[in-house]
Amino acid sequence: MTHSLAQSMEMLLRSPQVLVRVIREKEAHPTLYRSSLLVIVAGTACFGAVLGTSHGARQLLYSAAKLPAAFLITLLLVTPALAAI
């Protein structure tokens, strides 16, 4: 099952239960993983920017970069434990 980036993002955001089925049945395409990562990074960057707005533009940019990095580093650290479950 091949997906374009837009189709993968739409499936991720509109029907996560279908996404879970595709991943569990090992039908997932690399584009699906890339789009999932893109949504995570974009979402955490936006949230970080919102958190940084109360302290000026410099803090806004710093928070927008720091929050995705912290989330992805945490994801890398816990992935072996999640895979073992």
Stockholm file with secondary structure:
# STOCKHOLM 1.0

chainA/1-85         MTHSLAQSMEMLLRSPQVLVRVIREKEAHPTLYRSSLLVIVAGTACFGAVLGTSHGARQLLYSAAKLPAAFLITLLLVTPALAAI
#=GR chainA/1-85 SS CCCCHHHHHHHHHHCHHHHHHHHHTTCCCHHHHHHHHHHHHHHHHHHHHHHHGGGCHHHHHHHHHHHHHHHHHHHHHHHHHHHHC
#=GC SS_cons        CCCCHHHHHHHHHHCHHHHHHHHHTTCCCHHHHHHHHHHHHHHHHHHHHHHHGGGCHHHHHHHHHHHHHHHHHHHHHHHHHHHHC
//
